[in-house]
């Protein structure tokens, strides 16, 4: 039996096929440019040549149909019959307050999701189109939603409420929801395993740093605060998002420039952050520019690191006097030594000491590493996230009738002995290139 996971964006559909019995990924792929003049697919099955092609995909319906054909293809596929798919897991941006955990899809669930379209106008319609297309294509296969917001629903009221007119919350759902939930869940539970502690006894701060970025505070194994808010715009300095700003800047600039509300939204989400500061959003390009003397690029690095460190420091005060570990994850968190260094400046005050040599050595997305000094009271860990595995296990458990909210449910990766087969092979190759990686493994 295999589990299929789907992540449908406004013009893309990413997918993964996981062999449940063998506990390994069989295929990954992505359809891009959905709704444009032509679409593309990149498909890679383990042990087979990669497949790329252009085709017509006016909607997500055609994209899902092509994905299914690829999975069944005699040359590039990984299954012989759709009956081999035990369940499908769909990543969904927003679950509002209705969904505190993953759920099986039915007409009522889809209707509820549609009622939250206004909370994620760029992502939610695409998420729902992907769900409806997959349900139509595979009507007999159990399908589930796995929500970015669900992990954060344990936040107390004083954390998720804004100091705004209370009726904005009751009438318009204005509150902090938080995002990247599956990543924060995975890393919080892996951190507990690495530390040799039970989830309920673990206090950690998770830094998910990709093009989009967020920080969460996890106390006794549950989320108590996070940097993103009503939307993914709030919080850290990101690739193209501003993060925290003085709200008065918005009416000030509207009055002085004549921008529309839509133009302002586009500017804050797509033309701000690193790209607004220095014209580049890829951290590798920003780093290269700073090394070549670009002062704006260096400013962008300093601002991003300062903001991350500021959140870490403030969240440390929420954890009852004990912080066990700080975790860096996602593309930049896992590979960006310069961002980790910038973020950790001054954290000695909370007992977290970064080892510069270990930090520079840590350049791999296949292993879990400890980059703090030997005498650091707080561990600094780098953990490669695995959101697809969370989606896979939730979908299987829902299909099997064994699922529950994460505080009452045990994932396979909560074990200290958990092994990701693909990453084991990748780590072996990385260590052959850089033997020093072996010395900083979090679990030796």
C-alpha positions as a printed Julia matrix, in Angstrom:
444×3 Matrix{Float64}:
   0.0    0.0     0.0
   1.16   3.53   -0.8
   0.15   6.93    0.57
  -0.05   9.86   -1.85
   0.46  13.4    -0.56
  -0.52  16.5    -2.54
   0.38  20.15   -2.01
  -1.55  22.32   -4.45
  -0.56  25.96   -4.86
  -2.14  28.62   -7.04
  -0.28  27.4   -10.14
   1.44  24.21   -8.99
   0.85  20.75   -7.54
   3.64  18.95   -5.67
   3.28  15.27   -4.86
   5.0   12.37   -3.12
   4.32   8.62   -3.06
   5.3    6.73    0.09
   5.47   2.94    0.47
   3.83   2.33    3.84
   5.18  -1.18    4.38
   8.77  -0.43    3.36
   8.75   3.05    4.95
  10.36   4.77    1.99
   9.57   7.33   -0.69
   8.88   5.82   -4.12
   8.39   8.97   -6.19
   8.26  12.76   -6.01
   7.22  15.35   -8.54
   5.73  18.73   -9.3
   3.38  20.16  -11.91
   3.97  23.87  -12.5
   2.42  26.69  -14.55
  -1.14  25.39  -14.05
  -3.59  27.71  -15.83
  -0.95  29.26  -18.08
  -0.25  28.81  -21.8
   1.56  25.55  -21.11
   2.3   23.53  -17.98
   5.3   21.39  -17.03
   5.79  18.24  -15.0
   8.94  16.95  -13.33
   8.61  13.38  -12.07
  11.26  11.24  -10.37
  10.69   7.66   -9.28
  13.37   5.93   -7.2
  15.65   3.82   -9.39
  14.26   5.22  -12.64
  15.17   8.05  -14.98
  13.6   11.43  -14.3
  10.75  12.47  -16.58
  10.0   16.04  -17.68
   7.42  17.25  -20.18
   5.2   20.13  -21.23
   1.43  19.72  -21.5
  -1.82  21.64  -21.23
  -3.31  22.06  -17.75
  -5.96  24.81  -17.65
  -6.98  23.74  -14.12
  -5.85  21.51  -11.26
  -8.14  18.8   -12.63
  -5.83  18.14  -15.59
  -2.76  18.32  -13.31
  -4.13  15.69  -10.91
  -5.13  13.47  -13.83
  -1.59  13.67  -15.23
  -0.05  12.88  -11.84
  -2.2    9.75  -11.64
  -1.19   8.71  -15.16
   2.48   9.17  -14.23
   2.09   6.99  -11.14
   0.53   4.25  -13.3
   2.93   4.64  -16.24
   4.68   1.39  -17.21
   8.08   3.06  -17.65
   8.09   5.83  -15.04
   5.33   4.81  -12.63
   5.42   3.16   -9.2
   2.0    1.46   -8.95
  -0.03  -0.84  -11.2
  -3.51   0.0    -9.94
  -5.15   2.92   -8.12
  -6.31   0.41   -5.51
  -2.72   0.38   -4.24
  -3.24   3.94   -2.95
  -4.47   3.52    0.61
  -5.03   7.21    1.32
  -4.31  10.71    0.05
  -3.13  13.56    2.27
  -3.68  17.17    1.17
  -1.76  20.09    2.6
  -4.14  22.97    3.4
  -3.04  26.44    4.42
  -5.85  27.48    6.76
  -8.19  25.61    9.06
  -9.45  28.6    11.02
 -10.66  27.63   14.49
 -12.76  24.73   13.23
  -9.86  22.33   12.6
  -7.52  21.63   15.5
  -6.22  18.47   13.84
  -6.2   16.71   10.47
  -9.53  15.37    9.2
 -11.05  13.05    6.6
 -12.52  14.9     3.65
 -16.26  15.0     3.02
 -18.69  17.58    1.62
 -19.05  19.26    5.01
 -15.29  19.61    5.43
 -14.89  21.1     1.95
 -17.7   23.59    2.64
 -16.03  24.6     5.91
 -12.7   25.12    4.15
 -14.37  27.3     1.52
 -15.68  29.53    4.32
 -12.03  30.32    5.14
 -11.07  31.4     1.61
 -10.96  35.02    2.78
  -8.26  34.13    5.32
  -5.94  32.81    2.61
  -7.1   34.2    -0.75
  -3.85  33.29   -2.54
  -3.64  29.7    -1.3
  -7.02  28.4    -0.14
  -8.86  28.34   -3.51
  -5.96  26.36   -5.02
  -5.86  23.97   -2.05
  -9.59  23.31   -2.46
  -9.39  22.93   -6.26
  -6.72  20.28   -5.76
  -8.85  18.46   -3.2
 -11.95  18.48   -5.41
  -9.96  17.3    -8.44
  -8.36  14.45   -6.46
 -11.66  13.36   -4.9
 -13.26  13.26   -8.36
 -10.34  11.31   -9.83
 -10.1    8.87   -6.88
 -13.61   8.73   -5.36
 -13.03   5.43   -3.56
  -9.76   6.42   -1.87
  -9.93   7.94    1.66
  -8.56  11.49    1.55
  -7.52  13.8     4.37
  -6.65  17.44    4.99
  -3.49  18.27    6.94
  -3.53  21.91    8.01
  -0.69  24.4     8.46
  -2.6   26.06   11.29
  -3.64  23.01   13.36
  -0.4   22.61   15.36
  -0.71  26.16   16.7
  -4.28  25.77   18.0
  -2.96  25.04   21.5
  -1.87  28.68   21.89
  -3.52  30.41   24.86
  -5.9   33.29   24.23
  -3.37  35.9    25.35
  -1.05  34.64   22.6
  -3.49  34.42   19.69
  -5.58  37.54   20.33
  -4.65  41.0    19.0
  -5.23  44.17   21.03
  -7.91  45.31   18.58
 -11.69  45.79   18.92
 -12.94  42.42   20.2
 -15.7   42.26   17.61
 -13.03  42.03   14.9
 -12.35  38.57   16.32
 -15.99  37.52   16.73
 -17.2   38.94   13.39
 -14.17  38.71   11.12
 -12.02  35.92   12.65
  -9.1   38.32   13.24
  -6.59  36.5    15.47
  -3.18  34.83   15.29
  -3.31  31.42   13.59
   0.3   30.59   12.75
   1.61  28.55    9.82
   4.27  25.95    8.88
   2.52  23.8    11.48
   3.53  20.4    10.1
   7.19  21.47   10.1
   7.03  22.81   13.66
   5.3   19.6    14.78
   7.91  17.36   13.16
  10.88  19.3    14.51
   9.48  19.64   18.03
   8.98  15.89   18.29
  12.34  15.06   16.69
  14.05  17.48   19.11
  12.5   15.68   22.07
  13.74  12.34   20.69
  17.26  13.7    20.14
  17.33  15.12   23.67
  16.11  11.81   25.09
  13.08  13.47   26.68
   9.34  12.94   26.56
   7.36  15.49   24.56
   5.54  16.67   27.67
   8.86  17.43   29.35
  10.44  19.3    26.42
  10.73  23.07   25.9
  12.1   24.14   22.51
  12.07  27.07   20.1
  11.67  26.09   16.44
  13.03  28.38   13.69
  11.6   27.4    10.29
  13.66  29.55    7.94
  12.88  29.24    4.24
  11.69  31.83    1.73
   8.8   32.1     4.17
   9.91  31.91    7.79
   8.43  31.55   11.26
   9.43  30.86   14.86
   7.38  28.97   17.43
   7.66  28.48   21.18
   6.92  24.92   22.35
   6.34  24.41   26.08
   5.87  20.91   27.47
   5.46  19.59   23.93
   2.74  21.97   22.73
   2.78  25.28   20.84
   2.29  28.36   23.02
   3.23  31.14   20.57
   4.34  31.73   16.99
   5.55  34.63   14.87
   3.11  34.43   11.93
  -0.35  35.79   12.55
  -3.69  36.12   10.76
  -1.67  35.54    7.58
   1.91  34.41    6.85
   2.97  38.08    6.49
   3.63  38.8    10.17
   6.85  38.07   12.02
  10.32  37.55   10.59
  12.07  39.31    7.71
  11.45  36.89    4.82
  12.44  36.46    1.19
   9.77  38.81   -0.13
   7.57  39.49    2.93
   8.12  42.41    5.27
   7.37  40.67    8.55
   6.65  42.97   11.51
   6.2   46.66   10.69
   4.49  49.64   12.31
   0.85  49.3    11.09
   0.68  53.07   10.65
   3.07  52.74    7.7
   0.19  51.31    5.63
  -2.22  54.3     5.76
   0.75  56.68    5.61
   1.98  55.19    2.32
  -1.54  54.85    0.91
  -2.11  58.56    1.48
   1.28  59.63    0.13
   1.52  57.37   -2.93
  -2.07  56.78   -4.01
  -1.51  53.01   -3.89
  -4.59  50.81   -3.69
  -5.1   48.32   -0.87
  -4.36  45.49   -3.33
  -1.12  47.15   -4.43
  -0.09  47.57   -0.79
  -0.83  43.91   -0.09
   1.28  42.89   -3.09
   4.14  45.15   -1.98
   4.2   43.79    1.57
   3.98  40.15    0.45
   6.0   40.08   -2.76
   8.2   43.18   -2.94
   9.44  43.57    0.63
  11.69  41.55    2.94
  15.1   40.76    1.48
  14.08  41.54   -2.09
  12.83  44.95   -0.99
  16.03  45.7     0.92
  18.63  44.53   -1.59
  16.83  43.29   -4.72
  17.47  39.59   -4.02
  15.43  36.98   -2.15
  17.63  33.86   -2.52
  19.89  33.81    0.56
  22.8   32.47   -1.53
  22.6   35.5    -3.81
  22.3   37.83   -0.83
  25.35  36.28    0.84
  27.41  36.45   -2.36
  26.49  40.1    -2.84
  27.43  40.95    0.76
  30.8   39.22    0.33
  31.37  41.38   -2.74
  30.8   44.53   -0.71
  27.08  45.17   -1.26
  26.09  47.09    1.88
  22.36  46.63    1.3
  22.84  42.86    1.1
  24.78  42.89    4.37
  22.04  45.02    5.93
  19.47  42.45    4.81
  21.46  39.62    6.45
  21.88  41.61    9.66
  18.2   42.52    9.81
  17.04  38.97    9.19
  19.35  37.52   11.84
  18.5   40.23   14.35
  14.76  39.6    13.94
  15.15  35.83   14.41
  17.31  36.35   17.5
  14.82  38.86   18.89
  12.01  36.31   18.65
  14.15  33.55   20.18
  15.03  35.78   23.13
  11.44  36.85   23.75
  10.08  33.31   23.42
  12.62  32.03   25.94
  10.75  34.05   28.58
   7.54  32.08   27.89
   8.98  28.67   28.71
   8.86  28.66   32.49
  12.55  29.25   33.09
  13.83  26.27   31.07
  14.79  26.13   27.41
  16.13  22.77   26.26
  17.0   23.52   22.64
  16.8   25.93   19.73
  16.1   24.21   16.4
  16.87  25.52   12.91
  15.05  23.9    10.0
  13.84  24.37    6.38
  16.09  25.3     3.46
  17.87  28.31    4.96
  17.75  27.07    8.54
  19.34  23.8     7.46
  21.94  25.17    5.03
  22.49  28.85    5.9
  25.38  28.97    8.38
  25.6   32.77    8.05
  21.94  33.22    9.01
  22.28  30.86   12.0
  25.37  32.79   13.12
  23.58  36.12   12.79
  20.49  34.82   14.61
  22.49  33.43   17.55
  24.41  36.62   18.34
  23.85  37.53   21.97
  21.92  34.38   22.87
  24.57  33.5    25.46
  22.38  35.5    27.85
  19.8   32.67   27.71
  22.45  29.94   27.86
  22.73  29.22   24.12
  26.28  29.27   22.74
  26.87  28.65   19.04
  30.11  26.87   18.1
  31.41  28.75   15.01
  33.38  25.77   13.69
  30.49  23.32   14.06
  28.14  25.84   12.49
  30.3   26.25    9.38
  30.76  22.47    9.14
  27.0   21.94    9.17
  26.11  21.91    5.47
  23.82  18.96    4.77
  20.08  18.38    4.52
  20.4   14.68    5.3
  21.38  14.61    8.97
  20.48  15.98   12.39
  23.29  18.04   13.88
  24.25  19.75   17.12
  26.11  23.02   16.56
  26.27  24.43   20.1
  29.44  24.5    22.2
  30.11  21.61   24.57
  29.36  23.83   27.59
  26.19  25.4    26.17
  23.28  24.97   28.59
  20.85  25.15   25.66
  21.42  22.83   22.71
  21.39  24.38   19.24
  20.19  21.79   16.73
  19.77  21.62   12.96
  16.98  19.22   12.0
  15.87  18.67    8.37
  12.11  18.95    8.35
   9.78  16.36    6.81
   6.32  17.83    6.36
   5.36  15.12    3.85
   5.93  12.41    6.47
   3.56  14.16    8.88
   0.97  14.34    6.09
   1.55  10.68    5.22
   1.17   9.4     8.78
  -1.9   11.56    9.44
  -3.59  10.34    6.24
  -2.84   6.68    7.03
  -4.04   6.96   10.63
  -7.27   8.7     9.58
  -7.9    5.99    6.99
  -7.12   3.34    9.62
  -9.24   4.93   12.36
  -6.29   5.36   14.74
  -5.67   9.11   14.46
  -6.03  11.69   17.23
  -4.8   15.19   18.04
  -0.99  15.18   18.25
  -0.89  15.23   22.07
  -2.68  11.84   22.06
  -1.05  10.38   18.95
   2.41   8.88   18.45
   4.31   9.35   15.19
   6.99   6.94   13.99
   9.59   9.72   14.05
   9.14  10.3    17.78
  11.42   7.32   18.37
  15.1    8.06   18.92
  15.8    5.09   16.64
  13.74   6.47   13.73
  15.59   6.25   10.41
  14.8    8.03    7.13
  16.18   5.58    4.56
  16.7    8.13    1.8
  18.51  10.51    4.13
  20.78   7.77    5.48
  22.12   7.23    1.97
  22.4   10.97    1.39
  24.19  11.52    4.69
  26.71   8.82    3.84
  27.55  10.66    0.62
  27.75  14.0     2.45
  30.14  12.58    5.07
  32.37  11.16    2.33
  32.69  14.72    0.99
  32.93  16.34    4.43
  34.08  13.85    7.13
  33.76  16.5     9.87
  29.96  16.16    9.64
  30.27  12.88   11.54
  31.62  14.75   14.58
  28.58  17.02   14.91
  25.8   14.44   14.5
  23.14  15.02   17.14
  22.74  11.26   17.63
  26.01   9.36   17.24
